[in-house]
Amino acid sequence: MRIAIVGTGLIGASLGLAWRAAGHWVAGADSDPSALKTALERGALDAVVTPAQAREAQVLVLAMPLDAVCAMLTELVALRQPPELVLDVASLQEPVLRAGRGLSTLVATHPMAGREGGGAGLAEAELFRGRTWIYEPGSGAAHAIALRLIGETGARALPMEARSHDRAVAITSHLPQLLALGLAHCVSRHREEPGVCEAAGPGLRSALRLANARWTMWRPLLEAQRSRDAELLDEVAARLEAFARTLRAGDEELLRAAFDEGAMLSGALFHHMEDAEGGQDSA
């Protein structure tokens, strides 16, 4: 198939590598010339096109930030002959479906893949292999093409309604991101104190990793989910306030119970996540 990918960062370029390896012709468009140059050098693209030319492909993949995806979808809705498939890879689905309402060939998706750092320079064809790729359920020719292309990356396709998906992403992605930001701000206030930086070990580095994020990517995501995200932060804040009261009171029994419960809950969460992955493998 002739595929055009708008947005040639880590995800877009990795898709190009995977689909070219599967025998498809892949073109790329990007507002950043250096991103296109890198994607070409990595072998992710057969050609460079403009966003307008990309719309003429059989398959149009939108691999940009959420706000850019939604803006382009509003333009595509007006086309008399849209591509056979318009597939987005944004991490929220409700805003995408609203923007693309009336576009019959749209399939909203979210590949649960990535790596620390971004850009086409880190792209790899195997990025999606074994990973879950969530998509809005549906039927018809566009969905059939989407599922075939997803399968060719080695990912596991998982249908999920948009509302459930976006709620899940708020819990599993947005909340950890915001907590990492809060931790970074808190620790940074004490960085000049003797020994703070010298005593920083793997635990702190691991906890802070998510704080190294791009605002341009997160701004539209947080705007779209601000109520959900704020409610989750309120939940965590209430739990932390309870911990603080217990510490001030010096109640060792309550603290021990909190640690024991935390260990049990985290173990159960890991078990459920492993079961979910196993269930997809056997599906």
C-alpha positions as CSV (number, residue, x, y, z in Angstrom):
1,M,0.0,0.0,0.0
2,R,1.0,3.6,-0.4
3,I,1.2,5.1,3.1
4,A,1.9,8.7,4.1
5,I,3.0,9.5,7.6
6,V,2.6,13.1,8.9
7,G,5.0,13.5,11.8
8,T,8.3,11.7,11.5
9,G,9.5,11.6,15.1
10,L,10.1,8.4,17.1
11,I,6.7,6.8,16.5
12,G,6.2,8.0,12.9
13,A,9.7,7.0,11.8
14,S,9.5,3.6,13.6
15,L,6.2,3.0,11.7
16,G,7.9,3.8,8.5
17,L,10.7,1.3,9.2
18,A,8.2,-1.4,10.1
19,W,5.9,-0.9,7.2
20,R,8.7,-0.6,4.6
21,A,10.1,-3.8,5.9
22,A,6.6,-5.3,5.3
23,G,6.8,-4.2,1.6
24,H,4.8,-0.9,1.7
25,W,5.7,2.3,0.1
26,V,6.0,5.0,2.7
27,A,6.2,8.8,2.4
28,G,6.7,11.3,5.2
29,A,5.7,14.9,5.9
30,D,6.9,17.0,8.8
31,S,7.0,20.7,9.7
32,D,10.6,20.1,10.9
33,P,13.0,19.6,8.0
34,S,15.6,18.1,10.2
35,A,13.2,15.4,11.4
36,L,12.5,14.5,7.8
37,K,16.2,14.4,6.9
38,T,16.9,12.0,9.8
39,A,13.9,9.8,8.9
40,L,15.2,9.5,5.4
41,E,18.7,8.8,6.5
42,R,17.4,6.0,8.8
43,G,15.6,4.4,5.9
44,A,12.1,5.1,7.3
45,L,10.8,6.8,4.2
46,D,10.8,6.3,0.4
47,A,9.9,9.9,-0.3
48,V,9.2,13.3,1.3
49,V,5.8,14.9,0.6
50,T,3.9,18.0,1.8
51,P,0.9,17.5,4.2
52,A,-1.4,18.3,1.3
53,Q,0.2,15.6,-0.9
54,A,0.1,13.2,2.0
55,R,-3.7,13.3,1.9
56,E,-3.6,11.6,-1.6
57,A,-2.1,8.4,-0.2
58,Q,-4.2,5.3,0.3
59,V,-3.4,5.4,4.0
60,L,-2.8,8.6,6.0
61,V,-1.1,8.2,9.4
62,L,-1.2,11.2,11.8
63,A,1.7,10.9,14.2
64,M,1.8,14.5,15.5
65,P,0.8,16.0,18.9
66,L,-2.9,15.8,19.7
67,D,-3.8,19.4,18.8
68,A,-2.1,19.1,15.4
69,V,-3.9,15.8,14.8
70,C,-7.3,17.3,15.6
71,A,-6.6,20.4,13.4
72,M,-5.8,18.2,10.4
73,L,-8.9,16.0,11.0
74,T,-11.2,19.0,10.8
75,E,-9.7,19.6,7.3
76,L,-10.0,16.0,6.2
77,V,-13.7,15.8,7.2
78,A,-14.4,18.2,4.3
79,L,-12.7,16.1,1.6
80,R,-14.9,14.4,-0.9
81,Q,-12.5,11.5,-1.3
82,P,-10.6,10.9,1.9
83,P,-7.9,8.2,2.1
84,E,-9.0,4.6,2.4
85,L,-7.7,4.8,6.0
86,V,-6.9,7.7,8.3
87,L,-5.1,6.3,11.3
88,D,-4.0,8.4,14.2
89,V,-1.6,7.4,17.0
90,A,-2.4,10.1,19.5
91,S,-2.6,9.0,23.2
92,L,-6.2,10.2,23.6
93,Q,-9.2,9.0,21.5
94,E,-12.2,11.1,22.5
95,P,-10.8,14.4,21.2
96,V,-9.7,12.7,18.0
97,L,-13.2,11.2,17.4
98,R,-14.8,14.5,18.1
99,A,-12.6,16.3,15.6
100,G,-13.0,13.6,13.0
101,R,-16.8,13.2,13.3
102,G,-18.1,12.5,9.9
103,L,-14.8,11.0,8.5
104,S,-15.9,7.4,7.8
105,T,-12.4,6.1,7.2
106,L,-11.0,7.3,10.6
107,V,-9.7,4.7,13.0
108,A,-8.5,6.2,16.3
109,T,-5.6,4.2,17.9
110,H,-2.9,4.4,20.5
111,P,0.2,2.2,20.3
112,M,1.5,1.6,23.8
113,A,5.1,1.8,22.7
114,G,8.0,4.3,23.1
115,R,11.3,4.8,24.6
116,E,13.2,7.3,26.7
117,G,14.1,10.1,24.4
118,G,12.5,10.9,21.1
119,G,13.1,11.7,17.5
120,A,13.7,9.7,14.3
121,G,17.3,9.1,15.3
122,L,16.0,6.6,17.9
123,A,13.5,4.9,15.6
124,E,13.5,1.2,15.2
125,A,11.3,-1.2,13.2
126,E,10.8,-3.5,16.3
127,L,9.5,-0.7,18.6
128,F,6.0,-2.1,18.5
129,R,6.7,-5.8,18.6
130,G,4.9,-7.5,21.4
131,R,3.3,-4.2,22.6
132,T,-0.4,-3.5,23.0
133,W,-1.9,-1.3,20.3
134,I,-5.3,0.0,21.4
135,Y,-7.9,1.0,18.8
136,E,-11.5,2.2,18.8
137,P,-13.8,-0.8,17.9
138,G,-15.5,-0.8,14.5
139,S,-16.0,-2.7,11.3
140,G,-15.6,-2.0,7.7
141,A,-12.8,-1.7,5.2
142,A,-10.8,1.0,7.1
143,H,-10.7,-1.1,10.3
144,A,-9.7,-4.1,8.3
145,I,-6.7,-2.2,6.8
146,A,-5.8,-0.8,10.2
147,L,-5.7,-4.2,11.8
148,R,-3.6,-5.6,9.1
149,L,-1.1,-2.7,9.4
150,I,-1.0,-3.0,13.1
151,G,-0.3,-6.7,12.9
152,E,2.6,-6.1,10.5
153,T,4.4,-4.1,13.2
154,G,4.3,-7.1,15.5
155,A,1.9,-5.3,17.9
156,R,-1.1,-6.9,19.6
157,A,-4.3,-5.1,18.6
158,L,-6.7,-4.5,21.5
159,P,-10.2,-3.0,21.0
160,M,-11.3,-0.5,23.6
161,E,-14.0,2.1,23.7
162,A,-12.6,5.7,23.6
163,R,-14.0,6.8,27.0
164,S,-12.6,3.7,28.8
165,H,-9.3,4.2,27.0
166,D,-8.9,7.9,28.0
167,R,-9.9,7.2,31.6
168,A,-7.3,4.4,31.7
169,V,-4.6,6.6,30.2
170,A,-5.3,9.3,32.8
171,I,-4.6,6.8,35.5
172,T,-1.6,5.0,34.0
173,S,0.1,7.8,32.1
174,H,-1.0,11.3,33.1
175,L,-1.0,10.6,36.9
176,P,2.6,9.2,37.0
177,Q,3.7,12.1,34.8
178,L,2.3,14.7,37.1
179,L,3.6,13.0,40.2
180,A,7.1,13.0,38.7
181,L,6.8,16.7,38.0
182,G,5.8,17.3,41.6
183,L,8.7,15.3,42.9
184,A,11.1,17.1,40.6
185,H,9.9,20.5,41.9
186,C,10.1,19.3,45.6
187,V,13.6,17.8,45.3
188,S,14.9,20.8,43.4
189,R,14.0,23.1,46.2
190,H,16.5,21.3,48.4
191,R,19.3,20.7,45.8
192,E,21.7,23.2,47.3
193,E,21.6,21.5,50.7
194,P,24.7,19.6,51.6
195,G,24.8,16.1,50.3
196,V,21.5,16.1,48.5
197,C,22.8,15.6,45.0
198,E,25.6,13.4,46.2
199,A,23.2,11.1,47.9
200,A,20.9,10.7,44.9
201,G,20.7,7.1,43.8
202,P,18.9,4.9,41.3
203,G,15.6,5.2,43.1
204,L,15.4,9.0,42.7
205,R,16.6,8.8,39.1
206,S,13.9,6.3,38.3
207,A,11.2,8.3,40.0
208,L,12.3,11.5,38.2
209,R,12.7,10.0,34.7
210,L,9.2,11.0,33.5
211,A,9.7,14.6,34.6
212,N,12.0,15.0,31.6
213,A,9.0,15.6,29.2
214,R,8.2,18.0,26.4
215,W,5.6,20.6,27.2
216,T,4.6,20.8,23.5
217,M,3.5,17.2,23.6
218,W,1.8,17.3,27.0
219,R,-0.1,20.6,26.8
220,P,-2.9,19.4,24.5
221,L,-3.2,16.1,26.5
222,L,-3.6,17.8,29.8
223,E,-6.0,20.4,28.3
224,A,-8.2,17.6,27.1
225,Q,-8.1,15.6,30.4
226,R,-7.8,18.4,32.9
227,S,-10.9,17.4,35.0
228,R,-9.9,13.7,35.1
229,D,-6.3,14.5,35.9
230,A,-7.1,17.0,38.6
231,E,-9.5,14.5,40.3
232,L,-6.7,11.9,40.4
233,L,-4.2,14.4,41.8
234,D,-6.8,15.2,44.5
235,E,-6.9,11.5,45.4
236,V,-3.2,11.2,45.7
237,A,-3.0,14.5,47.7
238,A,-5.5,13.1,50.2
239,R,-3.5,9.9,50.6
240,L,-0.3,11.9,51.1
241,E,-1.9,14.1,53.7
242,A,-3.0,11.0,55.6
243,F,0.6,9.7,55.5
244,A,1.9,13.1,56.8
245,R,-0.6,13.0,59.7
246,T,0.5,9.5,60.6
247,L,4.2,10.5,60.5
248,R,3.6,13.5,62.7
249,A,1.7,11.4,65.2
250,G,4.6,8.8,65.2
251,D,2.1,6.0,64.8
252,E,4.4,3.1,63.9
253,E,1.6,0.6,63.6
254,L,-0.2,2.7,61.0
255,L,3.0,3.3,59.1
256,R,3.8,-0.3,59.0
257,A,0.3,-1.1,57.8
258,A,0.6,1.5,55.1
259,F,3.9,-0.1,53.9
260,D,2.5,-3.6,54.0
261,E,-0.6,-2.6,52.2
262,G,1.4,-0.7,49.5
263,A,3.6,-3.8,48.9
264,M,0.5,-6.0,48.6
265,L,-1.3,-3.6,46.3
266,S,1.7,-3.1,44.0
267,G,2.2,-6.8,43.8
268,A,-1.4,-7.3,42.9
269,L,-1.2,-4.6,40.2
270,F,1.9,-6.2,38.6
271,H,0.0,-9.5,38.7
272,H,-3.0,-8.0,37.0
273,M,-0.9,-6.3,34.3
274,E,1.0,-9.6,33.6
275,D,-2.4,-11.4,33.3
276,A,-3.6,-8.8,30.9
277,E,-0.6,-9.2,28.7
278,G,-0.9,-13.0,28.8
279,G,-4.6,-12.8,27.9
280,Q,-3.8,-10.7,24.8
281,D,-1.1,-13.2,23.8
282,S,-3.6,-16.1,24.0
283,A,-6.4,-14.2,22.3
